[in-house]
Amino acid sequence: VDNPVTDDIQTRQYRSPEVIIGAKWDETADVWSAACMFFELATGDYLFDPKKGEDWNREEDHLALIAELLGDLPTKEFALSGKYSKDFFTGAAKLKHIKKLKMWPLQGVLHEKYRWGEADASEMADFLLPMLTWQPSQRQPAAEALKHAFVQPREGELDVWPAPQKQKLVDEAAESAEAPATETTAESSPKILEQSPAEAEAEANGPASPGSPEEA
């Protein structure tokens, strides 16, 4: 982690923002990737699947998708901290080529697009969002994420993990926080989510429901 041999890490769809802009990264990049994979396992779609546009590349689209989900662009300090930052951000930390964002918070995505109940959508968002922060230093450690209620057995459910094995998972997650971030790969994946929030809204029947994306 202290002396990485390459900055080209992570499968694109699971790539953390600090890696995209070429800033310093550490083991928390793997936490970001894990959150993306949890979403994919739960929905069958990528959380972020950036596309190249006429005026922007996939990396800038990726940053825009992250901003739409998290509800805001990163701080100026973070946005301009990478060696590729000037390719994507203005001096005021605004995206260079993507001017309009459609904010669609994670809880809304789960409830409106995937028809999750409000309680389940809220719990899933509460589980994932601490792992999906712009600033790596603010990202939740893996060992803490494993303690969340979303990955714990609910009342009436069988806890398939005996206590010693569960503790082993927590210990291994803690140890991984001290190991270098590794590239994640996937030989196969489900159907890729290709809709932007605006496209998803256009497909909806009838008037927009409360909580639909609004232009920023």
N, C-alpha and C positions, 0 to 999 in steps of 0.2 A: 504494500500500500504506500509506504514512504518513498519507494523508488520504482514506480511502475515501468514496465518495459514497453508499454504501448498505451495510447489513449483510445484505441479502437476497441472498445469493449461493449458487450451487451447486444443482444438481438435488437434490431431497430425499434420494434413495437414496445419493447420493455426498457428502452434507453432512458436514463434519468436526465433531467435538464442540465445538470452540471457537465455531463459528458457531451451533450449536444453543443453547448457553447464553448467547450474546450477549457473549462475551469478545473480546478483541483478536485479530484474525486477520492473516495475512500470506500470502506465496506458498506456504507449506507446506500450506495448505488444498488447493491443487491437487495436491500429492503424495498427500494422503489420497484425493482423488477418483480419481487415477490407479490407486491400489491397488484401489479398489472396482471400477473398470472392468476391470482385469486379471483379477480373480476372475470377473467376469461373462463375459468373453471365453472363459475357460477352462472354465466350467461351464454357461453358458447361464442362470444365475440371478443375481439381485441378491445381493450380500453382505449388505446390510441392507435390509429392506423393512418398516419399522415400520407397525403397525396401531393404530388407536384402540381402547381398551378401555372397559369400563363406568366404570372409575374413573380412567383415565389417558388422556392425549392421545398423539398420534403422536410428539411430540418426546421425551416421557419413555420411551416404548417404544423409540425409537431408541437412547437412552442405555443402556437395559437390554440391548438386543441387542449393543451395543458391549462392555459389561461382560462379557456371557456369552462373547463371542469372545476378549476379551483376558484374561479370567480374574480380573478385579478391577475395583472401582469406582475412579474417579480419586482423587487426593489431595484432601484438604480444601481446600488452597490453590487448586487448579485448579477444583474443583467449585463453589466459591463465588465465583469471580472474574468471572462474567458478569452482565450486567444482568437476565437471565432465570433465574439460578441458583435463586432462592428459589421459582420455580414448580415446580422439579423435585427439588430437594435439601433435606433437613432441615439444621439447623445442624451436625449431625454428619456431613454429606456422604453421607447415605444417601438413596436414592430415596424420594420421599414416598409414592407410591401402589403401587409394585411392590415387594413385600416378599421374594419368593422368586425367585431366579435359577437357571437351569439352565446351568451352565458347560459349554461345548462348544468347546474350543480349535480353531483353524483346521486344524491337521494332522488332528485327529480328524474334523472335518467332511468334509474331502477324502477321507479313507480310508474312513470309515464310510458316509457318505451317497452319495458319488460313486464309491466303489469304486476310488479311485486306489491304486496300490501305495504301500507305506510310504515308499520312497525318494523317489518323485515328490512325495508329499504333504509330506514333510519339506522337500524343496527348495523347493517353492512357498511353504510357510509361512515358510521362512527368507528368501525373497525379499520377501514382502508385509508381514510383521509390523513390520520397521523403519520402514515407511511408515505404519503404523497405530498410532501412539502417542497417548495422551491429550494429552500436553504437546507443543505444536507445536515447541518448542525442541529436543525430543529426536527429532524426526522426521528420517528420512534424506533428504538432498537428492536431487533427481531425477538429477543427474549421477552420483552414487554408485550409485543403484539400477540404472542402465543397465550397470554393470560386473558385476552379479551373474551367477553361472554359469547361472541359470535362463534368462536371455535371451541367452546366448552359445551358439554352435553346439557340439554335442557331438561326440565322436570319431566320424568316419565321416559326419558331416552336412556339407552344403555351406554355407559361410558366404555368404549371399546379399548381405551388405553389404560392399562393398569398403572397405578401411581408411579412405580419405578420407571416404566417406559416413558411416561409423560414427563417426569423430571429429567430423564435423559434427553428428550427433545429440547427442553428448555435449556439444559446445559450446553447441548450442541449448538443451539442458536446463539447462545452467549459467546461460545468459542468462535463461531463464524464471524462475529463482529470484530474479532481481532485478526482475521485472515484476510488476504487480498480479495478484492472483488473479482469475480470470474465471469467470463462470457457465458450467457445462457443461450442455448440453441433449442430448436424444436424441429423435429423431422416432419411433423405433420401438425396441422392446426385446423380448427373448424372454419366455417365460412367467415370470411373477414368482414367486419363491420365497415361499410363504405359510406354510410350516411353521415352528413354533418347534422348538427342540430337544426339548421334551417331546412334541410331536405326532409328530415324526420317530421318537422312541423307541417311542411307542405303536403305530406302524405296523409296527415290526420284527417278524419272525416268530421265535418261540422266545425263550429267555432272553436277557437283555442280554449283549452281548459285552464283553470287557475294553476299557476305555477309553470306555464309554458315559457320557453325562452324569450327573453326580451333583448333588444339591441342594446349594446353598451355604448 
